[in-house]
Amino acid sequence: MTLITLGPEGTFSHDLALMIDTEINLVPTIGRVFSKVLMTGIPGLVPLENSEAGGVIATMDGLMQYSVFISEERYLKIHHMLASDSSLDRISVIFAHPQSHDQCSKYIDELGLPVIHTESNAASALAQKKRPGSAAILSQTLADSSGIPVLKRNIENNQDNITRFIVIRKEPSMENNPEKCSIIVDPGENRAGLLYDLLSPFKETGVNLTRIESRPSKRCMGNYVFFIDLQCEGAWKEAVDRICAITRVKHLGCYHLTGDNPCR
């Protein structure tokens, strides 16, 4: 099986992909992962949320935009390094992906240096190589492959820093006993009691929600969609049917966790 994920080599996505498969197709953006999954039918691996920085916007937008399905989830412990060709006292700027910046914000604030955001950790490494007196926030793998010395290890805010990844496919998974289901609820309105109406069916059927997060619908200010992950327990199918009866719902699939969940 070939797997499509965010490149170039050395990204956390690439590190996890190598644990899953040996044939990796690397693409430059998360959006490109989604489009290529639809074009080729090859599964893709994308980060969905981080325990420190929250949801990955590019992935959430991809789930809204593309007709793909989640077939499994995986967890990866994340450690960040400050890397540079210069000594720490000669650094005047740091290159970092926004998620990496958020996950290492305490250390960066202590340094008091300006941060320039990049599209990926790999782009941070490339930018650092081109600009003397700069540093980059990288994984150990990427620092090694880029030949950039590590100045400070494990600079993340939380040493239990974890990213949840999902495998996306063109067709839904046929799991007989899934652990979790994901949906996007698009009410198309903003009114008093809206969230109560959307969440009541889960409470009344005894279904636990493991995640709920909003994103702008991109239609107008104040209009949102809601990403909901629910455990497949109790009358969860009834709960989802009740939501579908009152608003628009996009089914993202029912699936299982592959590997261990470090949070349990």
Residue, then its C-alpha position, 0 to 999 in steps of 0.5 A: m500500500t502506498l500512502i500520501t502525506l505531507g513532505p518533504e522528508g523529515t516532517f512529523s507526518h513523514d515520520l509517522a507514515l514510515m511507521i505505517d508503510t514503506e512506499i510514501n508519496l510526499v506532497p507539499t501541502i495538506g490540501r494537496v494530500f486531500s486532492k491527490v487522495l481523490m485523484t488516485g484513490i491512494p489513502g492519505l495521512v494528515p494531522l488533525e489536532n494537537s494536544e497543545a495547539g488544537g485543531v489543524i486548520a488545513t486538515m479541517d478545511g480539507l474535510m469540509q471541502y473534499s469528499v473523503f472519509i476517515s478510516e483510522e486514527r493514530y497518535l504520535k508524541i511530538h518533540h521539537m528542537l531549536a536548530s541553527d547553524s549559528s550559536l544561540d547568542r547570534i540568532s536574531v529570528i526564528f522560522a517556525h510553522p504556526q503549529s510548531h510555534d504554538q506548541c513551543s510558545k513558552y520557550i520562544d517567548e523566553l527568547g524574545l525573538p521574532v518568529i517568521h511563520t512557514e508552510s511546514n517544518a521542512a520549509s523552516a529548515l530551508a529558510q534557516k539554511k538561507r539566512p545566517g543568524s536565524a534558527a528553526i523549530l524542527s524535529q530531530t529527524l529533520a534537523d539531522s537530514s538537513g544538517i542543522p545542529v540542534l541547540k536546544r532539545n524538547i522545547e515544546n510547552n508540554q512534554d506529553n505533546i501529542t498529535r492525532f493523525i487520521v488516514i483519509r480515503k476516497e471510500p468509507s471504511m467498512e468497520n463492523n465495530p468502530e470505536k469512533c465516528s466523526i461528523i460535520v454539522d452545518p446548521g446554516e444559522n445562528r440562534a438562541g438554543l442552537l447548540y442545545d438542540l444539536l447536542s441534546p440527542f447525544k446526552e439523551t442517548g448516552v453518547n459521549l462526545t470526544r471532541i467538538e470544535s467550530r470552524p467558520s462556514k466561509r459563508c458569512m460572519g457568525n456562521y459556523v460548522f461544528f466538527i464532532d467526534l463521538q464514541c460508538e456506544g449506546a444508541w449512537k446511531e439514533a443520536v446521529d439520525r436525530i441530528c440529521a433530521i434537524t440540520r445538515v450533516k456530513h458523515l466523515g466515517c466510522y473508524h478505529l484507533t490503530g496503535d496506542n493512545p498515549c492519553r489513556 
